């Protein structure tokens, strides 16, 4: 029996002798690598915090003490030590445990964290509630250095530190987020000094101060009163001490003895403390250490070599098509600039960054800043393309509204990962973008049915004089040939791709292929369905939709999005505005609930966004001919 096999709760961990903990760390790493090699997941970040996780649970009394992980994908070791060891092989599988901390999954998960930079604010809120209730206990926010590029982290520090509440923030600094960290803060945090260098610098500091006429010696004597005052001149501590935190570190994040000793001392303190821990991403697994970017979020791989086990798709991904289109279009238009938020590789902009470094901007995990930054460039005649995942663009909603749409600045939003994204689950599904973008005045919204339409829509967006969004999914395309010339699409116009007299299937984006399959199945059952590729969610092609809705009298809208406020809602609003009371309408989409994690195809089937689901909805709507109706339960 291994040491890990003996641990069902942190209390079991505390029964181990300190000398046994390095062996436990090796067993945890082996377990994580074994499971992630089969299921995929966030490997490098979780491997980097194994010793820190052990030390936190060895010293503190979780769940009485509260631990918040930021970003949550570094919490795999935490899950193994908190009662989920036997369930860990189900990580990120349908019906299995989540890849992120999840309040509903375990009492040891104090806060659900799928997006970054939130742990300090959440931790401060928990500490305030604790004090109001007159309770004890430590609140520990563990935040990665990449997450510190997000502004909300500083908003939390700014309030927590001056409050003097008992709040421990642990900065896990591996000098790397998903992409290379950017900005002044990154270089500031990476200041580490050898003891000899510190002593030499201290000597030079002393000479410089004493050389000042009359006041130099007094200034030096004041400055050297405490080691902390000198430290503030040369280490990152000055930043966090400005936020009124007691700064400790940096210390080795893989030295269990030192970690436990310092956490034991911190446990006795009753004030805001920031512990700076230096760790290595991918620690203990050579392929992840060598390539932490690839192993940040990885699919199934060979455990022995680290080589991917996933067959290369025959068709390029939508992200790849976007990236290549950006490069080719930027070659002939120097106004095109690209903006991303710490995801140059994930958004397909790596080649663009290499080819046009002066026109590529990675703003870090700072979506709000990125959007307003792009708006500023647009005012000077640039054509900024902001490439951000749908789920992360939500964080910049106010900036899209006030800083882009209000003055109709021509900012292009490349909304990647629109729709269901699979195993990352509810915090990462892009199911709300149509609903949150559609109400904004001046905003136009497109969704391609295939790779060629994506390329043409990018050209359409660059020609458009105003804000515009292109929403496209994760994963491989349909294999459609891409037109290198990329002529723009007629603005606001859809396309009839199949005629039919009985029913109209209205598709947006990649749901077109599924609608075509459903139309074939319906035809075999004696029902002839027309199919429209809407292309535009806003503005809708009113003439085309109304013509064919009037011809058939029955409409099914299909979208990989929430039903509330999405494409189907826009169609119902059109019918209502036109006074059409005789069009029976059903919407296929996501009902009013969050969608859990699992393979994308399985999730689509569960939500009814499938050939079978569309056929079923079609039969139901054909029985409703008296009024515009949203069928109860349709789309399931």
N, C-alpha and C positions, 0 to 999 in steps of 0.2 A: 504494500500500500504506500502511495506517495504521500508527501506532506499535504499536498493540495487536497487529496482525497479525505483528509481528516477535518477539513474546514468547511463548515456549513454556515457559520456566522463569524463576525469579527471577534466574538468572545472565544471561539476556538483558536483563532489566530494568536490571541494573547497568551495562550497556554504554551506556545512554542518558545524555546530559548532563542535569544538573539543570534546565537551562532548558527541556528538552523535557517534563518531568514534568507541568506543568499541562495541556498538550495531551493527554497520556496519560490524565489524570484525566477530561477531557471525553469522550474516546472510551470509557472504561470506563463512565461514566454512561450514555452513549447506548446502549451494548450492553445494559446491565442493564435500562434502561427498555424497549428494544425486545423483549427476550425475556420479561420479566415481563408486558408488555402482552398478549402472546399466551398465555402459560402460567399467568399468575397467580403470586403468590408474596409474599415479604416485601420490599417495595420501599423504604419510607422509611428503615428502619434500615440497609440496605445502601448506599444513596446517601450516608448521613451519614458513612460511614467510608472513603470512597474514598481520600482523601489519607493518612489514617492507615495504611491497608493498603499503599499504595505506599511510604510511608516505612519501615514495618517491613521489607518485603521488600528495599528498597534498602540498608538498613543491616545487617540481620542475615543469617545464612547458613542459611536454612530449606531442607531439613529437619534439618540438623545442629543448628541452634537450633530449639527447639520452640515453636510458637504454638498456644494454645488460645483459641478464640472462645466468648464467653459473652454473650448467647445466640447459638447458632450461625447463626441466620437473618441475621446481619449479614456473612456470609462470602462473598457473591457475588463481590466484587472479588478476594478471596483465591483463589477457584476460577479466575477468569479469568487470574490471574498464575501459576498453578501447574499448567500442563499441561492444563487443561480448557477452553481457549478454544473449540476446535472442537466439543466436546461440550456447550457451554453452552446451545445452543438446545434441548437435550433436558431442561433443568432441570425437575424435578418431574413428568416424563412417565413413563409405564409403560416400564420398561427403561432410562430415562435417568438422569442424575446426580441426586443427592439435593439437596434444598433446605437441607441442614445439613451441617456437616463430618462426615465418615464415615471411620473408620480403614480400612475395607476398600476404600474408593474411591480413596485416594491416600496416598502416603507423606508428603505435605505436611500431612495432617490428623493432628495428634498425638493428638486425643481426639475421640470422637463426642459432640456436645453438642446435644441437642434440648430439654432442660429448662434452666432458668436457675440461676445462682448457684453453679455447680460448678467454674468454671475455676480458682479460687485453690487449692482443695483438690487438684484434679488436677495443677495445675502444681507445687505443693509436693511431691506424690508423685513426679513426674517428676524434680524437682531432687534429691530424696533418693536416688533410684535412680541418677542420674547420678554423684553424689558417692561412693556405695558402690562403683560400678564404676570410679572413678578417671578419669572422662571429663570433658571440658570442654563448653562450650556454654551458651548463655543459654536460660532458660525464660521465655516471655512469656505471661502470662494477660491477655487483653483482655476486660474486663467492663463491661457497661453500667450506668448509674446505677440503672435499674429493677431489675437483678439484685441490686443491693446492698440491696434490701429483703428479700432472702432470708437467713435466719439462717446457713445453711451457709457463706456468703461470709465471715462474721466468724469462724466456727470455723477456716476456712482461714487468714485473716489472723492470727488469734491464735497459730497455731503456726508459720506461715512466718516472720513478722517476727523473733521472738526467736531463731530458729535461725541467723540471720545467713547463710543460704545465698544463692547468686546467683540471685535470682528477681525478675523485673520484672513488676509488675502495672500495666497501663494502664487507668485509669478513663475510659471513653468517656462523657462527661457531656453529654447533650443535654437535660437537665432534663425528660425525659419518657420513661416506659416505654409500654406499650400504652395504659394509662390514666394519668391524672394521678397522679404519685407522691404517696404519702401518708406522714404521720408526720414526726417531728422531723428524721430524717436528710435528708429531701428539702430542707427549708428550710436545713439546715446546709450541704449540698453546694452550694446555689445562691448562697452568699455570694461574690460577686465584687466587687472593689473597684477603682476608678480610682486611678491614681497620686496624683492630688491628694487624694482622700479618704483614702488611706493616710497621706499626709504630714500632713494635718490631724489625723487620729486619733492619729498618732504624737506630734504636738505636745501634744495634750490629755493623752495618756498620761504624757508627761514632766512636765507641770505637776501632774498628780494625784499622781504618785509623789513629786515633790520637796516637795509640800505636806505630806507626812506628817512629823510632828515627829520629829527625831533620826535616824530610820532611812530616811526617804524617799529621800535622795540615794544611799545605799548600794544600796537596792533597785533604783533606776533604773539605776545603773551596772552592776549585775549583769545586769539584764534586757536592756540594749542591747549586751552583749558580742558577740552574733552577731545577724545579721538573722533567723536561724531562730527565735530565742527570741521576737522580736517577732511574727514571722509566726504563731507558734502561738497568739497571743492573738486573732487576727482572721480566720484562714482555716481552711478544712477540714483543713489540714495537721495541726492538733493531734490530730484523730481518728486519722489514719493513723500519725503519729509515736508515738502511744500504743501502737500495735501494733508499734513498733520498725522501721517502714519509713522510709527516706529519702523525704520528700515533695517533689515538684517540680511546679510549676504553680500555678494552671491556665494552660494555653497554648491558643492557637487551633488547633483540630483541622483547619483547612483551609489553614493556612500551611505549605506543604511545606518551605520553607527552614528555618523554625524547628523543625519536627518532625524533620527529618533531622539538624540540628545537635545538638539535645538528645539524640536517640537515639544519635548517634555518641559523645557524652560518656558516656551511661549504659552503653554497651557496654563501656566501660573499667572500670566499677565492678564490684566483686565482693561485692555485698551486696544485701539486699532494698531495692528501690526502688519507689515508687508514683508514676507519672506521671499527672497529672490533665489530661485533654484535653477542651476544650469544643468540641462539634460541633453541627451543625444537622441534625435529622432531615429527610430528603427533599431534602437539599441538591442544587441544580442542576436540579431538575425542579419547575417552579412549582406544579402541582397537588398534588404530595406535600408541598411546603413549606407550602402553604396548609391542607392537611388531612392531617396525618401519621397521625392515628388511622385514617382510612379506608384509607390506603395502607400501614398496618402489614402487614396481610395482605389481599391484594386478588385478585380474580379478573381475568379478561381485561378489558382496557379499551382505549379509543381513545387511541393514543399522543399525538395532537395536543391533545386536550381533557382527557383523564383520565376521561372518562365511561365508565361500565360498559358492556360489550358483552353482558353476560348478561341474558337476558330475565327479567323478574320472574316468579317462580313463581306459578302460579295459586293454590296453597295456601300459607298461612303456614307458617313453619318451626316446629318443635317449640320452639325457643328463644323465638320470638315469642309462642307460645301460653302458655308458662310465664310469661313476663314480664307479659303482660296479665292472666293469672289471679292472679298475685301482687298486682297493683294492686287488682283487684276484691275479692279476699278480704281484703286489708289494710284496705280502707275500712270493713269491718264488724267487724274484729277487731284491736284495738290491740296485741294481744300479738305479732302477726306482725312479725318483724324479718328483714332480709335481710343475708347475709354473702357477700362474694365476695373472691377473691384477685387483685386487679389486673385483673379482667375484667368490669367492669360492663356494657359494651356487648356483649361476646362471650357473656355469660350472659343477656342480655335484661333486665337490671335498670336500664337507664338511666331509664325512665319512673318506676319505683318510687323511685329515688334522688331524682328531681325532686319527686315528690309527697310523699314521706315522708322527708325528709333526716335527721330525728332517729332514724329506724328503719332506716337504711341504713348499712352498714359495709364499706368497702373496706380490707382489712388489708394490701394490697400483696402481693408475691410471697412470702407467708408462710402457706402452707396449714396447717402444724402449729399455728401460733398461732391461725389462724382457727377451726379445729375446737375447740380448747380454750376459746377466747374464747366460742364459741357455747354450749359446755357450761356455762360460767359463767352466761350469760344464762338458760339453761334452768332452772338451779337456782332462779332468782327468778321463775319463772312465765311467762317469755317463750316464744314459739314460733319459735325461730331456724330459718331455712331457709338452708342453706349450699349455694350454687350454685357448683360447681367442675367443670371438665372431668374426665372419668374418668381420663385419664392423669396429671393433676396431683394428684388426690385420693390417688393412691398414696403421695405424699410424706407424708401425714398418718396413715399406717396405725396407728402406735402410739397416737396421740391418739384415733382413732376407737375403738380397743379399750379403752384404760384410762380415758380421760376422758369418754367418752360411753356405751359399752356396759356397762361394769362396773357403773355405778350406774343404768343404764336411763334416762338423761336423754332427754327427748323432742326430740332434734335431728333435723331433716329434711334429708337430703342430696339435693339436686337434681343428679344425676350426668349432666351434659350430655356430648355427644360419645361416648356409649356405642356401641361397635362400630367398624367401619371408617370412617375419616374422610377417606381419599383421599390427596391429593398430599403431605401433610406426613409420611407414612410411619410407620415403626415406633415412633418415640419419641412419636407422638401418637395412634395407634390406641388406642381404649378397649376392649381385648380381655381385660382381666384383672379387672374390677371384681366380677363375680359370684363369681369364685373367691376373691378376697381378702375380700369382705364376708360370704359365705355361712357360713363357720365361726364367726363371732362370735356368742356367746350374746346374746340379746335383740334382735338386729338382724332387721328385716323388710325384704324386697326386692320391689319391684314393677317392671314394665316395660310401658308402654302400647303397644297395637297401633295407636293413632291419636291424633289431637289431642284428641278428646273424652275419651278415657280418661286422657290426661295431666292434663287439667283435673280430672277426677273423682279421680284418684289423689292430686293435691295436696290436695284436700279430705279424702280418706281419711287422708293422712299427718298433716294438722293435727289430726284427731280422734283420732289414735292416741297412746296413752300410753306412748311408748318410742321408741327410735331406729328410723328407717326411711329407706330409700333408694328414690328413683325414678330409674330408668335410662332415658334416651331418646337418640335419635340426633341427629346433625348433619343439617341440611338440611330440605327442605320436607316437610310432612305429606302425608296421603292426600287431603286435601280434605274430610274428614268434618266435618259441621256440629258446632259446639261448643255444648253446652248451657250457657246462661248460669247456670242454677240450680246446676250442678255438684254433684249429689247424690253422697255418698261411695259407694264400691263396698263390697259385702260383704267383710269382711276375710278374706283367705286363700281366697277362692273364685274359681275360673276359670269359663269359659263354654263350653259345647258350641255350636259355630257350624255344624257340618255333621255329619249322621249317616252311618254307613257300617259295613258288616259285615266287611270284609276286613282293614282296616288302620287304625291310629290315627296321625295326624300331630299331634304335640304341639308347639305353637308358643309362643314367648315373645317379647313385644315386636313389633317391626315385621316379624318373619318370618311373622306370621299371613297377610299378603296373599300372600306367596310360596307358603305352604302351600295356600291356597285355589286358587291357579292350578295347583299341582301336583295337587291333588285332582281338578280338572276334567280335566286331561290323563289321569290314571289312570282316571277314569270312562270316558273315550273308549276305553280299552283293556280295559274289562271289570273293573276293580278299583274297588270302592267304599270310599273312605277317609273315616273320621270325622276331624273337625278340632276340636281344643280350643285355645282361647285361654287359656293358663295364667294370665296376668296376674301371678301371684305366683310368684317363685322360692323364697321362704321366707316363710311356710310354704306348702308345696305343697297343692293341693286333693286330698288323698289319695282321698277317696271318689269324686270325679269321674274322676280318672285311673285308679284301680284298676278301676272299673266298666267303662270302655271299653277298657282294656287287656285285661281278662279277656274281654270280648265279642269282640274281634278277634284276640287272641293275637299280634299283630304291631304293633310301635311304632317310629316314627321321631321322634326329638326334633330340633328345629331351632333354632339360636341363632346370632347373630352375635357369637361369643365363642370363646375357647379351649375345646376339648373337655375338657381337663383341669380338673376342679374346677367346671365350669359347670353350666348347667341340666340337660343330659343326664346328668351325673354324679349330680345330685340325684335324678333319676328312677330311675337304676339302683340307687342306695342305697335308695330306697323299695321297689323290687321285691325287693331282697335282704333288707331288714328284714322284709318281709311273707312271705318264704319262697316267692316266686313263681319257680319254675325253668322254667316253660313259656312265658314271654313272650320271644319273639325281638325284640331291640332293636338298633337302629342309631342312631348319633348323627351328625348333620350339624353341623359347626362347624369351627373352625380347628384344624389339626393342630399338633404340637409344634414350631412354628417361628415366627419373627418374620415379619410380612407387610410387604413393601416398599411403596413409594409408587406411586400411580397412580390413575386414576379409580375411584371407589367401585364403580360397576357392574361394571367389568372385574375388580376385585379379588374381588368377590363370586362372579363366575363362576369365576375361578381356584380359589377355595377351595371350590367346590361349594355355596355358600349361594345357590342359584338354583333356579328351577323345574326345570330339567334335572337338577341335582344331587339334588334331593329325589326326583324320579321314579326316578332311577337307584338311589338308596339304598333306595327302597321295593321295587323289584324284587329287590334283593339280599336284603333282610330277609325277604321272603316265601319265600325258599328256605331259611331257617334257622328251624326250629320246635322244636328239641330243648331249647334252653337259653337263658338270658339271654346274649346275645352282643354284643360290640362289634365290628362287622365291620372287619377289617383294611382300612385305606384308605378306609373309607366317608366320605362328605362331600367327596370330591375332585371 
